[in-house]
Amino acid sequence: MTDISWIDSLLTTARPQAVAALLRYFRDLDMAEEAFQDACLRALKNWPQNGPPRDPTAWLIFVGRNAAIDAVRKRSKQQPLPDEEHLSDLDDAETAIAERLDGSDYRDDILRLLFICCHPDLPATQQIALALRIISGLSVKQIARAFLVGESAMEQRITRAKAKIANASVPFEAPGPVERAERLGAVAAMIYLVFNEGYSASGGDAPMRAPLCDEAIRLARLLLRLYPAEPEIMGLTALLLLQHARTRARFDAHGAVILLEDQDRTAWNGKLIAEGLALIDKAMLHRSPGAYQVQAAIAALHARAKRPEDTDWKQIELLYSALEAMQPSPVITLNRAVAVSKADGPEAALAMIEPLAGKLSNYFHYYGVRGSLLLQLGRNDEARDAFCKAISLANSPAEAAHIRMHLDRLSKEKTTDSAPGPGPSF
């Protein structure tokens, strides 16, 4: 076989299962990760000649486990192996491992790995970094680039996260029902944050951070396989798919922002949209609404509109109202106001956001929305003030450029209005 790109795909797919199983055997994140890397190196050596094994994941677990045991023997200079409780009680047989992967161990292993990466003692930034490194297998360099920090700083962040987990004596037993329910929300939130880190990228940052969206979707699908009947996980996955489907249409060739209503909808990814719509429709059948489902339902209404004018803004406003009741937030109210402006006009929306000024005084999008509403009402001087505040709070060059476009338009109109009129006709 000359093209070995298929190996990378198999290794990426197998990684969460294999690392999770190796973690159960050795109860050490570093050892589990090293064991998997050793197995990958052997796969790259053997699979091109022999072809893929019957069960690549089982093969990697089997080879990685034996490689780690050999390493333990070498380090201990032929001393007895660690206590049996620190190793797997599986027979040294790939077939047996494959059989157990088909049972409950797979689910428990993956949950354990996800829950460890989302341990409540870790801040969100460390949870995301650890999950991307351990579960997704991104290199420290890739993660550092995505977060726009130095490689050494990211290495320290991941090392601190591992140390905190080790010092916290995190149990490695299968999580019980109560813990699963408590920690599932944390795992979903981590996946959502990973996606947002990629989705919020713009301009020159987009190519570096776009892979985070793909990884978040991969993790969401993994979680959905573990909880196939959980409507909020369906909603989360649908939300990510529907949002990511618009990626190619969100920026122009120069990296400038293209608003939703101006996007080329033929550039949206129809396959992702179809998958997302099917998931949110299925979730709604459970009649157990949650925040992710509501957000996905809003995204679905945008996705179903063939043209901007076909968008059901009344229904979107109602959904934002429901989301506001679930998770009261000035940002959600601001988004609801945008829907109100489309359905009922800018004056009603402006009245909604005026009370938010104090809470959103340092929020770029507040002043961008306010400036846009004032502009629609012909209150140009007030709009200019709002846009000037927005541009000072811009999070990226693309956001600043978008606001600059409005300011340039206002300046041009003011110049035109102040120009002398034609002289008298004789």
C-alpha positions as CSV (number, residue, x, y, z in Angstrom):
1,M,0.0,0.0,0.0
2,T,1.6,3.3,-1.1
3,D,-1.1,5.7,0.3
4,I,-1.1,5.3,4.1
5,S,-3.4,8.3,4.8
6,W,-6.0,5.6,5.9
7,I,-3.8,4.8,8.9
8,D,-4.1,8.3,10.2
9,S,-7.9,8.1,10.0
10,L,-7.9,4.8,11.8
11,L,-5.6,6.0,14.6
12,T,-7.7,9.2,15.1
13,T,-10.9,7.3,15.3
14,A,-9.5,4.7,17.7
15,R,-7.7,7.1,20.0
16,P,-10.5,7.9,22.5
17,Q,-11.4,4.2,23.0
18,A,-7.8,3.1,23.2
19,V,-6.5,5.8,25.5
20,A,-9.5,5.4,27.7
21,A,-9.0,1.6,28.0
22,L,-5.2,2.1,28.7
23,L,-6.1,4.6,31.4
24,R,-8.2,2.0,33.1
25,Y,-5.3,-0.5,33.0
26,F,-2.6,1.8,34.3
27,R,-4.5,4.6,36.1
28,D,-2.1,7.2,34.9
29,L,-2.8,9.7,32.1
30,D,0.8,10.0,31.0
31,M,1.4,6.3,30.9
32,A,-1.8,5.7,28.9
33,E,-0.9,8.4,26.4
34,E,2.7,7.1,26.0
35,A,1.4,3.5,25.6
36,F,-1.0,4.7,22.8
37,Q,1.8,6.6,21.1
38,D,4.0,3.5,21.1
39,A,1.2,1.5,19.6
40,C,0.7,4.1,16.9
41,L,4.4,3.9,16.0
42,R,4.2,0.1,15.6
43,A,1.0,0.5,13.6
44,L,2.8,2.9,11.2
45,K,5.5,0.2,10.8
46,N,3.4,-2.9,10.5
47,W,0.0,-1.9,8.9
48,P,1.4,-0.7,5.5
49,Q,2.8,-4.1,4.9
50,N,0.2,-6.3,6.6
51,G,-2.9,-4.2,6.2
52,P,-5.2,-3.1,9.0
53,P,-6.1,-5.6,11.7
54,R,-9.5,-7.0,12.1
55,D,-10.2,-4.6,15.0
56,P,-7.7,-1.6,14.9
57,T,-8.8,-0.3,18.3
58,A,-8.3,-3.7,20.0
59,W,-4.9,-4.1,18.3
60,L,-3.8,-0.7,19.6
61,I,-4.9,-1.5,23.1
62,F,-3.2,-4.8,23.1
63,V,0.1,-3.5,21.7
64,G,0.0,-0.4,23.8
65,R,-0.6,-2.3,27.0
66,N,2.2,-4.7,26.3
67,A,4.6,-1.9,25.3
68,A,3.8,-0.1,28.6
69,I,4.3,-3.2,30.6
70,D,7.7,-3.7,28.9
71,A,8.6,-0.1,29.8
72,V,7.6,-0.7,33.4
73,R,9.8,-3.8,33.6
74,K,12.8,-1.9,32.1
75,R,12.4,1.0,34.5
76,S,12.1,-1.3,37.5
77,K,15.1,-3.3,36.4
78,Q,13.3,-6.6,36.4
79,Q,11.6,-6.0,39.7
80,P,8.1,-7.3,40.1
81,L,5.4,-5.5,38.2
82,P,3.1,-3.1,40.0
83,D,0.2,-4.5,42.1
84,E,-2.4,-6.3,40.0
85,E,-4.9,-3.6,40.8
86,H,-2.9,-1.2,38.7
87,L,-3.0,-3.4,35.7
88,S,-5.8,-4.9,33.6
89,D,-7.0,-8.4,34.5
90,L,-7.6,-9.1,30.8
91,D,-6.0,-12.0,29.1
92,D,-3.2,-11.1,26.7
93,A,-5.4,-11.6,23.7
94,E,-6.6,-9.2,21.1
95,T,-9.8,-11.1,20.6
96,A,-10.7,-10.9,24.2
97,I,-10.1,-7.1,24.2
98,A,-12.2,-6.8,21.1
99,E,-15.1,-8.6,22.8
100,R,-14.9,-6.4,25.8
101,L,-14.9,-3.3,23.7
102,D,-18.4,-4.4,22.4
103,G,-19.7,-4.5,26.0
104,S,-20.1,-2.0,28.8
105,D,-16.4,-1.4,29.3
106,Y,-16.3,0.8,26.1
107,R,-19.0,3.2,27.5
108,D,-17.5,3.3,31.0
109,D,-14.0,3.9,29.7
110,I,-14.9,6.8,27.5
111,L,-17.1,8.4,30.2
112,R,-14.2,8.1,32.6
113,L,-11.8,9.7,30.3
114,L,-14.3,12.6,29.5
115,F,-15.1,13.1,33.1
116,I,-11.4,13.2,34.1
117,C,-10.7,15.8,31.5
118,C,-13.7,17.8,32.8
119,H,-12.8,17.5,36.4
120,P,-14.5,20.3,38.4
121,D,-11.1,21.3,40.0
122,L,-9.8,22.3,36.6
123,P,-10.6,25.8,35.1
124,A,-12.4,25.7,31.7
125,T,-9.2,26.6,29.8
126,Q,-7.4,23.6,31.3
127,Q,-10.3,21.3,30.6
128,I,-10.4,22.3,27.0
129,A,-6.6,22.0,26.5
130,L,-6.5,18.6,28.3
131,A,-9.4,17.2,26.2
132,L,-7.9,18.3,23.0
133,R,-4.6,16.7,23.9
134,I,-5.7,13.5,25.5
135,I,-9.0,12.7,23.7
136,S,-8.5,14.4,20.3
137,G,-4.8,13.9,20.1
138,L,-3.9,17.4,18.9
139,S,-0.3,18.3,19.4
140,V,0.7,20.9,22.0
141,K,1.8,23.1,19.0
142,Q,-1.6,22.8,17.3
143,I,-3.5,23.6,20.6
144,A,-1.2,26.5,21.3
145,R,-1.8,28.0,17.8
146,A,-5.5,27.6,18.2
147,F,-5.5,29.5,21.5
148,L,-3.0,32.0,20.2
149,V,-0.5,31.3,23.0
150,G,3.1,30.1,23.1
151,E,3.8,26.4,22.9
152,S,5.6,26.4,26.2
153,A,2.7,28.2,27.9
154,M,0.3,25.6,26.6
155,E,2.6,22.7,27.6
156,Q,2.6,24.2,31.2
157,R,-1.2,24.5,31.1
158,I,-1.6,20.8,30.2
159,T,1.0,19.7,32.7
160,R,-0.7,21.7,35.5
161,A,-4.0,20.1,34.6
162,K,-2.5,16.6,34.8
163,A,-0.8,17.4,38.1
164,K,-4.0,18.7,39.6
165,I,-5.9,15.5,38.6
166,A,-3.1,13.4,40.1
167,N,-3.1,15.4,43.3
168,A,-6.9,15.3,43.6
169,S,-6.8,11.4,43.6
170,V,-9.5,11.2,41.0
171,P,-11.1,7.8,41.2
172,F,-10.7,5.6,38.1
173,E,-13.7,3.4,38.7
174,A,-16.6,3.5,36.3
175,P,-18.7,6.6,37.1
176,G,-22.0,5.9,38.9
177,P,-25.4,7.1,37.7
178,V,-25.5,10.2,40.0
179,E,-22.0,11.3,38.9
180,R,-22.8,10.7,35.3
181,A,-25.8,13.0,35.5
182,E,-23.8,15.7,37.4
183,R,-20.8,15.6,35.1
184,L,-22.5,15.2,31.8
185,G,-23.4,18.9,31.7
186,A,-19.7,19.8,32.3
187,V,-18.6,17.6,29.4
188,A,-21.2,19.1,27.1
189,A,-20.1,22.6,28.2
190,M,-16.5,21.8,27.5
191,I,-17.4,20.6,24.0
192,Y,-19.4,23.8,23.4
193,L,-16.5,25.9,24.6
194,V,-14.1,24.0,22.2
195,F,-16.4,24.8,19.3
196,N,-16.8,28.5,20.3
197,E,-13.0,28.9,20.4
198,G,-12.9,27.8,16.7
199,Y,-16.1,29.5,15.6
200,S,-15.2,32.9,17.1
201,A,-12.0,33.0,15.0
202,S,-12.0,35.4,12.1
203,G,-9.8,36.7,9.3
204,G,-6.2,35.4,9.5
205,D,-7.0,33.4,12.7
206,A,-9.7,31.3,11.1
207,P,-7.4,28.7,9.4
208,M,-5.5,28.1,12.6
209,R,-8.6,27.7,14.8
210,A,-11.1,26.1,12.4
211,P,-10.0,22.6,13.4
212,L,-11.4,23.2,16.9
213,C,-14.9,23.2,15.4
214,D,-14.2,19.9,13.7
215,E,-12.9,18.4,17.0
216,A,-15.8,19.7,18.9
217,I,-18.2,18.0,16.5
218,R,-16.3,14.8,16.7
219,L,-16.5,14.9,20.5
220,A,-20.2,15.7,20.4
221,R,-20.8,12.7,18.1
222,L,-18.8,10.6,20.5
223,L,-20.9,11.7,23.4
224,L,-24.1,11.1,21.4
225,R,-23.0,7.5,20.8
226,L,-22.7,7.1,24.5
227,Y,-26.1,8.8,25.2
228,P,-28.1,8.2,22.0
229,A,-31.5,8.9,23.7
230,E,-30.4,12.1,25.5
231,P,-32.2,15.0,23.8
232,E,-29.8,17.7,25.1
233,I,-26.8,15.9,23.6
234,M,-28.8,15.7,20.3
235,G,-29.4,19.4,20.6
236,L,-25.8,20.2,21.3
237,T,-24.6,18.1,18.3
238,A,-27.3,19.6,16.1
239,L,-26.3,23.2,17.2
240,L,-22.7,22.6,16.3
241,L,-23.5,21.1,12.9
242,L,-25.9,23.8,11.9
243,Q,-23.5,26.6,13.0
244,H,-20.5,25.0,11.3
245,A,-22.4,24.5,8.1
246,R,-22.2,28.3,7.5
247,T,-18.4,28.5,7.8
248,R,-17.5,29.0,4.2
249,A,-20.0,31.9,3.8
250,R,-19.1,33.8,7.0
251,F,-16.1,35.7,5.6
252,D,-15.2,37.2,2.2
253,A,-11.9,36.6,0.4
254,H,-10.2,39.3,2.4
255,G,-11.4,38.0,5.8
256,A,-14.1,40.6,6.3
257,V,-17.3,39.5,8.2
258,I,-20.4,38.7,6.1
259,L,-23.6,39.1,8.1
260,L,-26.0,36.2,8.1
261,E,-28.5,38.0,5.9
262,D,-25.9,38.8,3.3
263,Q,-24.3,35.3,3.1
264,D,-24.4,33.1,0.0
265,R,-26.7,30.4,1.2
266,T,-25.6,28.1,-1.6
267,A,-22.2,28.0,0.1
268,W,-23.7,26.5,3.2
269,N,-22.9,22.8,3.8
270,G,-26.1,21.0,2.9
271,K,-24.9,17.6,4.4
272,L,-24.2,19.1,7.8
273,I,-27.5,21.0,7.7
274,A,-29.5,17.8,6.9
275,E,-27.8,16.0,9.8
276,G,-28.4,18.8,12.2
277,L,-32.0,19.2,11.2
278,A,-32.7,15.5,11.6
279,L,-31.1,15.6,15.1
280,I,-33.0,18.6,16.4
281,D,-36.3,17.2,15.0
282,K,-35.6,13.9,16.8
283,A,-34.7,15.7,20.1
284,M,-37.9,17.7,20.0
285,L,-39.9,14.5,20.0
286,H,-38.8,13.8,23.5
287,R,-40.6,17.0,24.8
288,S,-37.8,17.7,27.3
289,P,-36.5,21.1,26.1
290,G,-33.1,22.3,27.2
291,A,-30.8,25.2,26.3
292,Y,-28.9,23.4,23.6
293,Q,-32.1,22.3,21.9
294,V,-33.5,25.8,21.9
295,Q,-30.3,27.2,20.4
296,A,-30.3,24.4,17.8
297,A,-33.9,25.2,17.0
298,I,-33.0,28.8,16.3
299,A,-30.2,27.7,14.1
300,A,-32.5,25.3,12.3
301,L,-34.9,28.2,11.5
302,H,-32.1,30.1,9.8
303,A,-31.0,27.0,8.0
304,R,-34.4,26.2,6.6
305,A,-34.9,29.8,5.2
306,K,-33.9,29.7,1.5
307,R,-33.7,33.5,1.5
308,P,-33.2,36.0,4.3
309,E,-36.7,37.3,3.9
310,D,-38.1,33.7,4.5
311,T,-36.7,33.7,8.0
312,D,-39.4,33.2,10.7
313,W,-38.3,36.0,13.0
314,K,-41.4,35.8,15.2
315,Q,-40.6,32.1,16.0
316,I,-37.0,33.0,16.6
317,E,-38.0,35.7,19.1
318,L,-40.2,33.2,20.9
319,L,-37.4,30.7,21.1
320,Y,-35.0,33.4,22.5
321,S,-37.7,34.2,25.0
322,A,-37.7,30.6,26.1
323,L,-33.9,30.5,26.3
324,E,-34.0,33.7,28.3
325,A,-36.3,32.0,30.9
326,M,-33.9,29.0,31.1
327,Q,-30.7,31.0,31.3
328,P,-31.3,34.6,32.1
329,S,-28.6,36.6,30.5
330,P,-28.2,40.1,29.0
331,V,-26.5,38.6,26.0
332,I,-29.5,36.4,25.3
333,T,-31.8,39.4,25.7
334,L,-29.6,41.3,23.2
335,N,-30.0,38.4,20.7
336,R,-33.7,38.4,21.3
337,A,-33.8,42.1,20.6
338,V,-32.2,41.5,17.1
339,A,-35.1,39.1,16.4
340,V,-37.6,41.7,17.6
341,S,-36.0,44.3,15.3
342,K,-36.6,42.1,12.3
343,A,-40.2,41.2,13.4
344,D,-41.4,44.4,15.0
345,G,-39.0,47.1,13.9
346,P,-35.9,48.8,15.3
347,E,-37.7,51.1,17.8
348,A,-39.1,48.2,19.8
349,A,-35.7,46.5,19.8
350,L,-33.9,49.6,20.9
351,A,-36.3,50.0,23.9
352,M,-35.4,46.4,24.9
353,I,-31.6,46.9,24.9
354,E,-31.4,50.3,26.6
355,P,-31.6,48.8,30.1
356,L,-28.7,46.5,29.2
357,A,-26.2,49.3,28.8
358,G,-24.7,48.9,32.3
359,K,-24.3,45.1,32.2
360,L,-22.9,45.1,28.6
361,S,-20.8,48.3,28.8
362,N,-17.7,46.4,27.7
363,Y,-19.4,44.1,25.1
364,F,-18.6,44.7,21.5
365,H,-21.8,43.3,20.1
366,Y,-24.0,45.5,22.3
367,Y,-22.7,48.7,20.7
368,G,-22.7,47.1,17.3
369,V,-26.4,46.2,17.6
370,R,-27.3,49.6,19.2
371,G,-25.5,51.4,16.4
372,S,-27.3,49.4,13.8
373,L,-30.7,50.1,15.3
374,L,-30.0,53.8,15.7
375,L,-28.9,53.9,12.1
376,Q,-32.2,52.3,10.9
377,L,-34.0,55.0,12.9
378,G,-32.1,57.8,11.2
379,R,-30.4,58.9,14.4
380,N,-27.0,59.0,12.8
381,D,-25.0,61.0,15.4
382,E,-26.0,58.6,18.1
383,A,-25.3,55.7,15.8
384,R,-21.8,57.1,15.1
385,D,-21.1,57.3,18.9
386,A,-22.2,53.7,19.4
387,F,-20.1,52.4,16.5
388,C,-17.0,54.3,17.8
389,K,-17.5,52.6,21.2
390,A,-17.9,49.2,19.4
391,I,-14.7,49.6,17.4
392,S,-12.8,50.3,20.6
393,L,-14.0,47.0,21.9
394,A,-13.6,44.9,18.8
395,N,-12.1,41.4,19.4
396,S,-10.6,41.0,16.0
397,P,-9.5,42.9,12.9
398,A,-12.6,41.5,11.1
399,E,-15.0,42.9,13.7
400,A,-13.2,46.3,13.6
401,A,-13.3,46.4,9.8
402,H,-17.1,45.7,9.8
403,I,-17.8,48.6,12.2
404,R,-15.4,50.8,10.2
405,M,-17.6,50.2,7.1
406,H,-20.5,51.7,9.0
407,L,-18.5,54.7,10.2
408,D,-17.2,55.3,6.7
409,R,-20.7,55.3,5.3
410,L,-21.9,57.8,8.0
411,S,-18.9,60.1,7.3
412,K,-19.7,59.9,3.5
413,E,-23.3,60.8,4.1
414,K,-22.5,63.7,6.4
415,T,-20.0,65.1,3.8
416,T,-22.7,64.8,1.1
417,D,-25.3,66.5,3.3
418,S,-23.0,69.4,4.2
419,A,-21.9,70.1,0.6
420,P,-23.3,73.4,-1.0
421,G,-26.2,73.0,-3.3
422,P,-26.3,74.2,-6.9
423,G,-26.3,77.9,-7.5
424,P,-29.3,79.8,-8.9
425,S,-30.3,79.2,-12.5
426,F,-30.3,82.2,-14.8
